[in-house]
Amino acid sequence: MSLDNRPVYTGGCQCGAVRFRVEGALGDASVCHCRMCQKASGNFYLPLVSVRGATLDWTRGEPKRFRSSNAAWRGFCAECGTPLTFETPDGVALAIAAFDDPTGIAPTIQWGVEAKLPYVDGIPKLPSEETMGDVSSAPYLAELVSYQHPDHDTDQWPPEEKP
């Protein structure tokens, strides 16, 4: 919480070149299945949350932007490619998974369902494994060192040396 009791959220891209801070209540959270959001995220759909009415500050770097239509810009990290924003004349939405703690930002509606991929609803029924559950087939996992930015603000990033 901020000094005036408003909620504060932080987040950023995978490499840490772009970081943000949102002060104030988040707006509607959704997933969009439209083809434009699929391509912008390189995924089945794009989970977004509106920050309209809150204060958004870029605390490290700023997104590079691509004009995806006559009404929208898509912000992303120019270094690592992480999708970050959906920007229209009526406000900005941020990618939910770009937040340091996305667990409490649950989507409440789906948009663009005309382009929903036919297998998306079946994904929860697929067999599941933890990441380290496949070390025998992917032995590199046992030695994996992440260079991803941690899920909190840092004074400096990247670190001086990578192990």
C-alpha positions as protocol buffer text, in pm:
chain_id: "A"
residue {
  index: 1
  type: MET
  ca { x: 0 y: 0 z: 0 }
}
residue {
  index: 2
  type: SER
  ca { x: 108 y: 357 z: -61 }
}
residue {
  index: 3
  type: LEU
  ca { x: 122 y: 623 z: 210 }
}
residue {
  index: 4
  type: ASP
  ca { x: -235 y: 727 z: 131 }
}
residue {
  index: 5
  type: ASN
  ca { x: -356 y: 363 z: 156 }
}
residue {
  index: 6
  type: ARG
  ca { x: -387 y: 304 z: -218 }
}
residue {
  index: 7
  type: PRO
  ca { x: -278 y: -37 z: -346 }
}
residue {
  index: 8
  type: VAL
  ca { x: 59 y: -55 z: -522 }
}
residue {
  index: 9
  type: TYR
  ca { x: 154 y: -313 z: -784 }
}
residue {
  index: 10
  type: THR
  ca { x: 489 y: -363 z: -956 }
}
residue {
  index: 11
  type: GLY
  ca { x: 603 y: -567 z: -1251 }
}
residue {
  index: 12
  type: GLY
  ca { x: 801 y: -573 z: -1569 }
}
residue {
  index: 13
  type: CYS
  ca { x: 947 y: -774 z: -1850 }
}
residue {
  index: 14
  type: GLN
  ca { x: 1142 y: -1097 z: -1835 }
}
residue {
  index: 15
  type: CYS
  ca { x: 1487 y: -940 z: -1872 }
}
residue {
  index: 16
  type: GLY
  ca { x: 1430 y: -644 z: -1637 }
}
residue {
  index: 17
  type: ALA
  ca { x: 1494 y: -370 z: -1894 }
}
residue {
  index: 18
  type: VAL
  ca { x: 1137 y: -240 z: -1847 }
}
residue {
  index: 19
  type: ARG
  ca { x: 972 y: -211 z: -1505 }
}
residue {
  index: 20
  type: PHE
  ca { x: 645 y: -48 z: -1398 }
}
residue {
  index: 21
  type: ARG
  ca { x: 461 y: 64 z: -1084 }
}
residue {
  index: 22
  type: VAL
  ca { x: 83 y: 101 z: -1061 }
}
residue {
  index: 23
  type: GLU
  ca { x: -67 y: 295 z: -771 }
}
residue {
  index: 24
  type: GLY
  ca { x: -442 y: 268 z: -722 }
}
residue {
  index: 25
  type: ALA
  ca { x: -711 y: 12 z: -787 }
}
residue {
  index: 26
  type: LEU
  ca { x: -683 y: -207 z: -1093 }
}
residue {
  index: 27
  type: GLY
  ca { x: -977 y: -216 z: -1333 }
}
residue {
  index: 28
  type: ASP
  ca { x: -1137 y: -501 z: -1523 }
}
residue {
  index: 29
  type: ALA
  ca { x: -926 y: -810 z: -1586 }
}
residue {
  index: 30
  type: SER
  ca { x: -995 y: -1020 z: -1895 }
}
residue {
  index: 31
  type: VAL
  ca { x: -856 y: -1258 z: -2149 }
}
residue {
  index: 32
  type: CYS
  ca { x: -885 y: -1176 z: -2516 }
}
residue {
  index: 33
  type: HIS
  ca { x: -895 y: -1453 z: -2776 }
}
residue {
  index: 34
  type: CYS
  ca { x: -897 y: -1223 z: -3083 }
}
residue {
  index: 35
  type: ARG
  ca { x: -641 y: -1303 z: -3350 }
}
residue {
  index: 36
  type: MET
  ca { x: -462 y: -973 z: -3292 }
}
residue {
  index: 37
  type: CYS
  ca { x: -409 y: -1055 z: -2922 }
}
residue {
  index: 38
  type: GLN
  ca { x: -302 y: -1410 z: -3010 }
}
residue {
  index: 39
  type: LYS
  ca { x: -32 y: -1278 z: -3241 }
}
residue {
  index: 40
  type: ALA
  ca { x: 75 y: -996 z: -3006 }
}
residue {
  index: 41
  type: SER
  ca { x: 129 y: -1243 z: -2722 }
}
residue {
  index: 42
  type: GLY
  ca { x: 240 y: -1542 z: -2931 }
}
residue {
  index: 43
  type: ASN
  ca { x: -13 y: -1740 z: -2731 }
}
residue {
  index: 44
  type: PHE
  ca { x: -366 y: -1881 z: -2724 }
}
residue {
  index: 45
  type: TYR
  ca { x: -503 y: -1560 z: -2567 }
}
residue {
  index: 46
  type: LEU
  ca { x: -381 y: -1247 z: -2391 }
}
residue {
  index: 47
  type: PRO
  ca { x: -470 y: -1186 z: -2024 }
}
residue {
  index: 48
  type: LEU
  ca { x: -493 y: -810 z: -1956 }
}
residue {
  index: 49
  type: VAL
  ca { x: -596 y: -582 z: -1669 }
}
residue {
  index: 50
  type: SER
  ca { x: -700 y: -220 z: -1708 }
}
residue {
  index: 51
  type: VAL
  ca { x: -505 y: 45 z: -1517 }
}
residue {
  index: 52
  type: ARG
  ca { x: -750 y: 319 z: -1614 }
}
residue {
  index: 53
  type: GLY
  ca { x: -803 y: 535 z: -1304 }
}
residue {
  index: 54
  type: ALA
  ca { x: -474 y: 427 z: -1144 }
}
residue {
  index: 55
  type: THR
  ca { x: -132 y: 590 z: -1184 }
}
residue {
  index: 56
  type: LEU
  ca { x: 108 y: 400 z: -1409 }
}
residue {
  index: 57
  type: ASP
  ca { x: 478 y: 488 z: -1394 }
}
residue {
  index: 58
  type: TRP
  ca { x: 761 y: 329 z: -1589 }
}
residue {
  index: 59
  type: THR
  ca { x: 1034 y: 291 z: -1328 }
}
residue {
  index: 60
  type: ARG
  ca { x: 1300 y: 142 z: -1557 }
}
residue {
  index: 61
  type: GLY
  ca { x: 1298 y: 188 z: -1931 }
}
residue {
  index: 62
  type: GLU
  ca { x: 980 y: 210 z: -2135 }
}
residue {
  index: 63
  type: PRO
  ca { x: 808 y: -27 z: -2374 }
}
residue {
  index: 64
  type: LYS
  ca { x: 866 y: -7 z: -2745 }
}
residue {
  index: 65
  type: ARG
  ca { x: 529 y: 22 z: -2918 }
}
residue {
  index: 66
  type: PHE
  ca { x: 377 y: -134 z: -3228 }
}
residue {
  index: 67
  type: ARG
  ca { x: 60 y: 14 z: -3379 }
}
residue {
  index: 68
  type: SER
  ca { x: -149 y: -299 z: -3431 }
}
residue {
  index: 69
  type: SER
  ca { x: -458 y: -117 z: -3560 }
}
residue {
  index: 70
  type: ASN
  ca { x: -594 y: 231 z: -3613 }
}
residue {
  index: 71
  type: ALA
  ca { x: -716 y: 223 z: -3250 }
}
residue {
  index: 72
  type: ALA
  ca { x: -447 y: 35 z: -3055 }
}
residue {
  index: 73
  type: TRP
  ca { x: -80 y: 24 z: -2973 }
}
residue {
  index: 74
  type: ARG
  ca { x: 95 y: -281 z: -2824 }
}
residue {
  index: 75
  type: GLY
  ca { x: 383 y: -217 z: -2586 }
}
residue {
  index: 76
  type: PHE
  ca { x: 662 y: -473 z: -2541 }
}
residue {
  index: 77
  type: CYS
  ca { x: 1021 y: -491 z: -2419 }
}
residue {
  index: 78
  type: ALA
  ca { x: 1258 y: -420 z: -2707 }
}
residue {
  index: 79
  type: GLU
  ca { x: 1528 y: -633 z: -2538 }
}
residue {
  index: 80
  type: CYS
  ca { x: 1346 y: -958 z: -2456 }
}
residue {
  index: 81
  type: GLY
  ca { x: 1012 y: -923 z: -2637 }
}
residue {
  index: 82
  type: THR
  ca { x: 783 y: -957 z: -2333 }
}
residue {
  index: 83
  type: PRO
  ca { x: 432 y: -828 z: -2421 }
}
residue {
  index: 84
  type: LEU
  ca { x: 342 y: -552 z: -2172 }
}
residue {
  index: 85
  type: THR
  ca { x: 62 y: -319 z: -2282 }
}
residue {
  index: 86
  type: PHE
  ca { x: -254 y: -277 z: -2484 }
}
residue {
  index: 87
  type: GLU
  ca { x: -311 y: 96 z: -2532 }
}
residue {
  index: 88
  type: THR
  ca { x: -623 y: 259 z: -2677 }
}
residue {
  index: 89
  type: PRO
  ca { x: -771 y: 610 z: -2663 }
}
residue {
  index: 90
  type: ASP
  ca { x: -971 y: 511 z: -2352 }
}
residue {
  index: 91
  type: GLY
  ca { x: -680 y: 376 z: -2149 }
}
residue {
  index: 92
  type: VAL
  ca { x: -400 y: 128 z: -2093 }
}
residue {
  index: 93
  type: ALA
  ca { x: -417 y: -237 z: -1997 }
}
residue {
  index: 94
  type: LEU
  ca { x: -116 y: -435 z: -1875 }
}
residue {
  index: 95
  type: ALA
  ca { x: -38 y: -802 z: -1932 }
}
residue {
  index: 96
  type: ILE
  ca { x: -140 y: -980 z: -1612 }
}
residue {
  index: 97
  type: ALA
  ca { x: 157 y: -1218 z: -1605 }
}
residue {
  index: 98
  type: ALA
  ca { x: 398 y: -921 z: -1625 }
}
residue {
  index: 99
  type: PHE
  ca { x: 303 y: -824 z: -1267 }
}
residue {
  index: 100
  type: ASP
  ca { x: 542 y: -941 z: -995 }
}
residue {
  index: 101
  type: ASP
  ca { x: 248 y: -1107 z: -819 }
}
residue {
  index: 102
  type: PRO
  ca { x: -25 y: -1190 z: -1072 }
}
residue {
  index: 103
  type: THR
  ca { x: -202 y: -1438 z: -842 }
}
residue {
  index: 104
  type: GLY
  ca { x: -470 y: -1193 z: -727 }
}
residue {
  index: 105
  type: ILE
  ca { x: -553 y: -1054 z: -1072 }
}
residue {
  index: 106
  type: ALA
  ca { x: -815 y: -1299 z: -1192 }
}
residue {
  index: 107
  type: PRO
  ca { x: -988 y: -1244 z: -1526 }
}
residue {
  index: 108
  type: THR
  ca { x: -1364 y: -1200 z: -1505 }
}
residue {
  index: 109
  type: ILE
  ca { x: -1457 y: -1205 z: -1876 }
}
residue {
  index: 110
  type: GLN
  ca { x: -1336 y: -1340 z: -2212 }
}
residue {
  index: 111
  type: TRP
  ca { x: -1335 y: -1123 z: -2522 }
}
residue {
  index: 112
  type: GLY
  ca { x: -1289 y: -1211 z: -2889 }
}
residue {
  index: 113
  type: VAL
  ca { x: -1432 y: -1560 z: -2844 }
}
residue {
  index: 114
  type: GLU
  ca { x: -1504 y: -1583 z: -3220 }
}
residue {
  index: 115
  type: ALA
  ca { x: -1130 y: -1653 z: -3263 }
}
residue {
  index: 116
  type: LYS
  ca { x: -1096 y: -1881 z: -2960 }
}
residue {
  index: 117
  type: LEU
  ca { x: -881 y: -2180 z: -3054 }
}
residue {
  index: 118
  type: PRO
  ca { x: -1085 y: -2502 z: -3041 }
}
residue {
  index: 119
  type: TYR
  ca { x: -856 y: -2683 z: -2795 }
}
residue {
  index: 120
  type: VAL
  ca { x: -817 y: -2410 z: -2531 }
}
residue {
  index: 121
  type: ASP
  ca { x: -1101 y: -2532 z: -2309 }
}
residue {
  index: 122
  type: GLY
  ca { x: -950 y: -2881 z: -2300 }
}
residue {
  index: 123
  type: ILE
  ca { x: -609 y: -2772 z: -2167 }
}
residue {
  index: 124
  type: PRO
  ca { x: -702 y: -2816 z: -1796 }
}
residue {
  index: 125
  type: LYS
  ca { x: -784 y: -3181 z: -1871 }
}
residue {
  index: 126
  type: LEU
  ca { x: -435 y: -3258 z: -2007 }
}
residue {
  index: 127
  type: PRO
  ca { x: -192 y: -3458 z: -1791 }
}
residue {
  index: 128
  type: SER
  ca { x: 33 y: -3228 z: -1588 }
}
residue {
  index: 129
  type: GLU
  ca { x: 384 y: -3238 z: -1445 }
}
residue {
  index: 130
  type: GLU
  ca { x: 597 y: -3001 z: -1240 }
}
residue {
  index: 131
  type: THR
  ca { x: 893 y: -2847 z: -1422 }
}
residue {
  index: 132
  type: MET
  ca { x: 1149 y: -3075 z: -1258 }
}
residue {
  index: 133
  type: GLY
  ca { x: 934 y: -3382 z: -1326 }
}
residue {
  index: 134
  type: ASP
  ca { x: 1112 y: -3442 z: -1657 }
}
residue {
  index: 135
  type: VAL
  ca { x: 1480 y: -3419 z: -1554 }
}
residue {
  index: 136
  type: SER
  ca { x: 1553 y: -3766 z: -1697 }
}
residue {
  index: 137
  type: SER
  ca { x: 1433 y: -3657 z: -2044 }
}
residue {
  index: 138
  type: ALA
  ca { x: 1575 y: -3305 z: -2013 }
}
residue {
  index: 139
  type: PRO
  ca { x: 1887 y: -3331 z: -1794 }
}
residue {
  index: 140
  type: TYR
  ca { x: 1978 y: -2966 z: -1856 }
}
residue {
  index: 141
  type: LEU
  ca { x: 1698 y: -2877 z: -1611 }
}
residue {
  index: 142
  type: ALA
  ca { x: 1912 y: -3001 z: -1318 }
}
residue {
  index: 143
  type: GLU
  ca { x: 2180 y: -2741 z: -1405 }
}
residue {
  index: 144
  type: LEU
  ca { x: 1942 y: -2461 z: -1509 }
}
residue {
  index: 145
  type: VAL
  ca { x: 2037 y: -2108 z: -1401 }
}
residue {
  index: 146
  type: SER
  ca { x: 1771 y: -1843 z: -1463 }
}
residue {
  index: 147
  type: TYR
  ca { x: 1875 y: -1502 z: -1594 }
}
residue {
  index: 148
  type: GLN
  ca { x: 1517 y: -1378 z: -1564 }
}
residue {
  index: 149
  type: HIS
  ca { x: 1459 y: -1065 z: -1359 }
}
residue {
  index: 150
  type: PRO
  ca { x: 1328 y: -1155 z: -1011 }
}
residue {
  index: 151
  type: ASP
  ca { x: 967 y: -1075 z: -920 }
}
residue {
  index: 152
  type: HIS
  ca { x: 1055 y: -760 z: -725 }
}
residue {
  index: 153
  type: ASP
  ca { x: 1221 y: -426 z: -790 }
}
residue {
  index: 154
  type: THR
  ca { x: 1600 y: -416 z: -797 }
}
residue {
  index: 155
  type: ASP
  ca { x: 1840 y: -122 z: -771 }
}
residue {
  index: 156
  type: GLN
  ca { x: 2043 y: -253 z: -1063 }
}
residue {
  index: 157
  type: TRP
  ca { x: 1972 y: -501 z: -1338 }
}
residue {
  index: 158
  type: PRO
  ca { x: 2121 y: -700 z: -1492 }
}
residue {
  index: 159
  type: PRO
  ca { x: 2368 y: -807 z: -1226 }
}
residue {
  index: 160
  type: GLU
  ca { x: 2732 y: -731 z: -1300 }
}
residue {
  index: 161
  type: GLU
  ca { x: 2813 y: -1092 z: -1386 }
}
residue {
  index: 162
  type: LYS
  ca { x: 2604 y: -1389 z: -1489 }
}
residue {
  index: 163
  type: PRO
  ca { x: 2712 y: -1720 z: -1339 }
}
